[in-house]
Amino acid sequence: MARIVTALAVASLITTVSVATAAEPNEAALVESVSGKSLDVQPMDYVRVGQTIRLGPYGTIVLSYKSSCVREMITGGIVTIGTEHSYVRSGEIRRLGSQCDTGRMVLTDADSPTAGAGQTFRGIQPTGFLAAPAR
């Protein structure tokens, strides 16, 4: 009995750590593209608040911020990731903003990922190895 309780406690701890790690609340922006000699990040990486990226004089990076819907194109310098925008030293930055309601979206029943989970398609004849055997 003690082994079962210990096993359940360990499984619970692993699940909790896995969920907490997957959430990564301090991921601020997505790297859309990067060029130059920066080995810090690659395209499609998430960057964290406070992370510093050294681009060099001609390196470029394009970031999309999750919470503010700001897209930044940065050329050269040292970039420090903020919560809603970047801070750039010795470089040039261009910001494009768009209106969005990130974090304020309300999911309705019609938009729910399970809304179409039980749909039935009638009139489609199965073919191939999934077809019912002839009687």
Secondary structure by P-SEA (a helix, b strand, c coil): caaaaaaaaaaaaaaaaaaaaaacccccccccccccccccccccccccccbbbbbcccbbbbbbbccccbbbbbcccbbbbcccbbbbccbbbbbbbbbcccccccccccccccccccccccccccccccccccc
